[in-house]
């Protein structure tokens, strides 16, 4: 704020963050065996981790990934730059210390098969729960986002970006040192994902509305299984991720939840 008020500089003086959603068809138009490829990755994972998809969500996600009207990822460009090595401190992520003017492309998974967990581990309410988000633990997620990264890098060869981005003596775009070399192959992109991943703080699913036998936490009345009158009314009840950011759907859940609690809605 001080930089903006006194110098008309800093993040507040920058352009807003552009964002969009892209299908697998756009990310890789020539992906002729995509359906079989995704199926093979799912089958291989299920072989090593049987029962990991007890609710049967992955088949639906796979269909969404193949649908040209559905997004396989959200893409963003942060005009002030971002440093993925500082994700341990959210306040520092958008502060790039390396010399130069930086802008960062971001690829976000919108159809994730990776699932983590949140568990209470003490009766003391001041003790933090055990949390493991297991980001990119499923090979399909890694594969899809790696292809998106390679797609994003093609933007750097299109004007006006082509002329303004800093390049080395070989004509390659100069990345942040903390991010490492930019990938050129799919396998390099997968490795890049593992070194440059951060949360967007739009978590869902920790109290999924599903049948209890399928790992659900709340019923269709938002009541926690095994309780008489404890309800959860927020984004944690979504059993899957949603296309786009969460806020509008969270508002809708809040309205529905209020009607249920007030008795305006009933279920047979």
C-alpha positions in Angstrom: 0.0 0.0 0.0 2.9 2.4 0.8 4.4 1.7 -2.6 1.2 2.5 -4.3 0.3 5.7 -2.4 3.7 7.3 -2.4 5.2 6.0 -5.7 2.3 4.6 -7.8 4.2 1.4 -7.9 4.0 -2.2 -6.5 1.4 -4.9 -6.9 -1.6 -2.5 -6.6 -0.3 -0.6 -9.7 -0.1 -3.8 -11.8 -2.7 -5.2 -14.2 -5.2 -7.7 -12.7 -4.5 -11.4 -12.9 -6.0 -12.9 -16.1 -7.5 -16.3 -15.8 -9.1 -18.9 -18.0 -10.2 -22.5 -18.2 -8.9 -25.0 -20.8 -10.0 -28.4 -21.9 -7.7 -31.3 -22.6 -8.7 -30.9 -26.3 -7.1 -27.4 -26.2 -4.1 -28.4 -24.1 -3.2 -31.3 -26.5 -5.3 -31.3 -29.7 -3.5 -34.4 -31.1 -4.0 -36.6 -28.0 -5.7 -39.4 -30.0 -5.4 -42.1 -27.3 -6.4 -39.9 -24.3 -9.2 -42.1 -23.1 -7.1 -45.3 -23.0 -4.2 -43.4 -21.5 -6.3 -42.0 -18.6 -7.9 -45.5 -18.1 -4.5 -47.1 -17.9 -3.2 -44.7 -15.3 -6.3 -45.2 -13.2 -6.1 -49.0 -13.5 -2.5 -49.0 -12.5 -3.1 -46.8 -9.5 -6.0 -48.9 -8.4 -3.9 -52.0 -8.6 -1.4 -50.6 -6.1 -4.0 -48.8 -4.0 -7.2 -51.0 -4.0 -10.2 -49.3 -2.4 -8.8 -45.8 -2.8 -11.9 -44.8 -4.8 -14.6 -46.4 -2.7 -17.2 -43.8 -3.9 -16.5 -44.5 -7.6 -15.7 -40.8 -8.4 -12.8 -41.4 -10.7 -14.8 -42.8 -13.6 -16.9 -39.6 -13.6 -13.8 -37.4 -13.4 -12.3 -39.3 -16.3 -15.3 -38.5 -18.5 -15.0 -34.9 -17.5 -11.4 -34.8 -18.5 -12.3 -36.0 -22.0 -15.2 -33.7 -22.4 -14.2 -30.7 -24.7 -16.7 -28.5 -22.8 -15.1 -29.3 -19.4 -11.8 -27.8 -18.1 -8.9 -30.0 -17.4 -7.2 -27.1 -15.7 -7.4 -23.4 -14.8 -4.6 -21.2 -16.1 -3.6 -17.9 -14.7 -0.9 -15.3 -15.2 0.2 -13.3 -12.1 1.7 -10.0 -13.4 3.7 -9.4 -10.2 5.3 -12.8 -10.3 5.2 -15.6 -7.7 7.8 -17.7 -6.0 6.7 -21.4 -5.5 9.7 -22.0 -3.2 8.0 -19.9 -0.5 4.7 -21.7 -0.2 5.4 -22.4 3.5 4.5 -18.7 4.0 1.6 -17.5 2.0 2.4 -13.8 2.6 5.8 -14.3 0.8 4.6 -16.2 -2.3 3.8 -13.1 -4.3 7.1 -11.5 -3.3 9.9 -12.3 -5.8 13.4 -11.4 -4.5 15.3 -12.3 -7.6 16.3 -9.2 -9.7 14.1 -8.4 -12.6 10.5 -7.8 -13.4 8.7 -11.1 -13.1 5.4 -12.6 -14.4 4.3 -16.1 -13.5 2.1 -18.6 -15.4 0.1 -20.8 -13.1 -1.6 -24.1 -14.0 -4.3 -25.3 -11.6 -5.8 -28.8 -11.4 -9.6 -28.6 -11.7 -10.4 -32.3 -11.9 -8.4 -34.0 -9.2 -8.3 -37.7 -8.4 -5.7 -37.2 -5.6 -7.4 -37.2 -2.2 -5.9 -36.4 1.2 -7.3 -36.5 4.7 -8.0 -34.5 7.8 -8.2 -36.4 11.1 -8.7 -35.5 14.7 -5.9 -37.0 16.7 -6.7 -35.7 20.2 -9.7 -34.9 22.4 -8.0 -31.6 23.2 -9.6 -29.0 20.9 -6.4 -26.9 20.9 -4.4 -29.7 19.3 -4.1 -29.3 15.5 -5.6 -32.2 13.4 -3.4 -34.4 11.3 -3.6 -33.1 7.7 -2.2 -34.6 4.5 -3.6 -33.1 1.3 -1.7 -35.6 -0.9 -1.4 -33.2 -3.7 -0.6 -34.9 -7.0 -0.5 -38.3 -5.4 -2.6 -39.7 -8.3 -0.7 -40.1 -11.7 -3.6 -38.8 -13.7 -3.4 -35.4 -12.0 0.3 -35.1 -12.5 -0.1 -36.1 -16.2 -2.8 -33.6 -16.9 -1.1 -30.6 -15.2 2.2 -31.5 -16.8 0.6 -31.3 -20.3 -1.0 -28.0 -19.3 2.4 -26.6 -18.3 3.8 -27.5 -21.7 0.8 -25.9 -23.3 1.3 -22.7 -21.2 5.0 -22.5 -22.3 3.9 -22.2 -25.9 2.4 -18.8 -25.0 5.9 -17.5 -24.5 6.5 -17.8 -28.3 3.4 -15.7 -29.2 3.5 -11.9 -29.4 3.5 -9.7 -27.4 5.0 -12.0 -24.8 7.7 -13.3 -27.2 9.3 -9.9 -27.5 9.2 -8.8 -23.8 10.2 -11.9 -21.9 13.8 -12.1 -20.9 15.8 -14.8 -22.6 19.2 -16.5 -22.3 21.9 -16.7 -25.0 20.1 -19.6 -26.6 16.8 -17.8 -26.8 15.1 -19.7 -24.0 12.9 -17.9 -21.5 14.7 -17.2 -18.2 12.9 -18.8 -15.2 13.2 -18.1 -11.5 16.3 -19.9 -10.2 14.2 -21.3 -7.4 11.8 -22.9 -9.9 14.5 -24.7 -11.8 14.9 -25.2 -15.6 11.7 -25.0 -17.6 10.6 -28.3 -19.0 10.7 -29.3 -22.7 9.3 -32.9 -22.4 6.4 -34.5 -20.6 8.6 -36.3 -18.2 10.5 -33.1 -17.4 7.2 -31.3 -16.9 6.1 -34.0 -14.4 9.3 -33.4 -12.5 8.7 -29.7 -12.6 5.2 -30.2 -11.1 6.8 -32.0 -8.1 9.1 -29.1 -7.4 6.7 -26.2 -8.0 3.4 -27.1 -6.5 1.4 -25.0 -4.0 -2.2 -24.9 -2.7 -4.7 -22.3 -3.9 -6.6 -22.6 -0.6 -9.8 -23.8 -2.3 -9.9 -27.1 -0.6 -13.1 -29.2 -0.8 -14.3 -32.7 0.3 -13.1 -33.2 3.8 -16.7 -33.7 5.0 -18.1 -35.1 1.7 -21.8 -35.6 1.2 -21.8 -39.2 0.3 -23.4 -42.4 1.6 -21.6 -43.4 4.8 -20.5 -46.7 3.4 -18.7 -44.9 0.6 -16.7 -42.7 3.0 -19.3 -39.9 3.4 -19.3 -37.6 6.4 -22.6 -35.8 6.0 -26.1 -36.8 4.8 -28.2 -35.0 2.2 -29.6 -33.0 5.2 -26.0 -31.8 6.0 -26.1 -33.8 9.3 -22.9 -35.5 10.3 -23.4 -39.3 10.4 -23.6 -40.6 14.0 -24.8 -37.3 15.5 -28.3 -36.0 16.2 -27.9 -32.4 15.3 -24.4 -31.5 14.1 -24.4 -30.1 10.6 -21.7 -29.0 8.2 -22.6 -26.2 5.8 -19.5 -25.2 3.7 -17.3 -26.2 0.8 -16.1 -29.3 2.7 -19.3 -31.2 1.8 -18.5 -31.3 -2.0 -17.5 -34.8 -2.8 -15.6 -33.6 -5.9 -13.9 -30.4 -7.0 -16.0 -28.0 -9.0 -15.2 -26.1 -12.3 -14.2 -22.6 -11.3 -13.6 -21.0 -7.9 -15.8 -22.0 -5.0 -17.4 -18.9 -3.7 -20.7 -18.8 -5.6 -21.4 -22.5 -4.9 -20.5 -22.0 -1.2 -23.1 -19.2 -1.1 -25.7 -21.6 -2.7 -24.9 -24.3 -0.1 -25.3 -21.7 2.7 -28.8 -20.8 1.4 -29.8 -24.4 1.1 -28.4 -25.2 4.5 -30.3 -22.3 6.1 -33.5 -23.6 4.6 -32.9 -27.1 5.8 -32.1 -25.9 9.3 -35.2 -23.7 9.4 -37.4 -26.6 8.3 -38.2 -25.1 4.9 -36.9 -28.2 3.1 -37.6 -31.8 4.1 -36.5 -35.1 2.8 -38.5 -38.3 2.7 
